[in-house]
Amino acid sequence: MLILFFKAAILIPITLVPILNPFGNAAIFASLAGDIDRDAEKRLARQVAINCFVMLLGTMFIGSHVLMFFGISLPIVRIGGGILVAATGWRLLNDKGQDDIRTQVASKPREVWSEDDFKVRSFYPISFPLTVGPGTIAASITLGASAPSRLSNLFVSIGSAALGAAMTALVIFLCYRYANKMVRLLGRLGTMVVLRLSAFILLCIGIEIFWQGMLGLLAEAGITLH
């Protein structure tokens, strides 16, 4: 049971971090933060991490039930989510620049924020859609749908999801907290290498999710593979 718990928890950041791409977004975060001091930058990074934690955990628990309400079965959710996750990994492997959202956000001029700006922009556009975008939401729904639904595994599912989302939020916080240092340390080449390796892992995870969905669909049809 303990092995199942940690395996399910670790799967969440492994799946979501490549899509979230906090390493690649660190430079954009630093640009958006403008000329705020170090304490304010730390507070901003912490608030963004909290926002992302709530969004990820809520999506994992609520999103799958919404799909079930519309009669979409678990194998179909896994197949669709697996295709989307794999496609995201493939796109990141072949991506030669920033996508439209990142380009639009990165092009905003640097400016000093007021307290109201801080509260609003810690969520939009930094938390959503720069960090948690449509691909991350879809992957979170897939992870939530793949969690055990039996009552005996309910606490394992809830605990592992919370731990996994917390680990993911911690990665986001660290990347954004030390955004300026990380950009200087990794450089453009280092950031690209980390992104490509993460994208390949994401592609493999997407294929695995798709395959589990196919096996479930075949099992419902009474077809077994030996």
Secondary structure, DSSP 8 states (H G I E B T S, - for coil): -HHHHHHHHHHHHHHHHHHH-HHHHHHHHHHHHTT--HHHHHHHHHHHHHHHHHHHHHIIIIIHHHHHHTT--HHHHHHHHHHHHHHHHHHHHS--S--HHHHHHHTS------HHHHHHHTTTTIIIIIIS-HHHHHHHHHHHHHS--SGGGHHHHHHHHHHHHHHHHHHHHHHHHTHHHHHHHHHHHHHHHHHHHHHHHHHHHHHHHHHHHHHHHHHHTT----
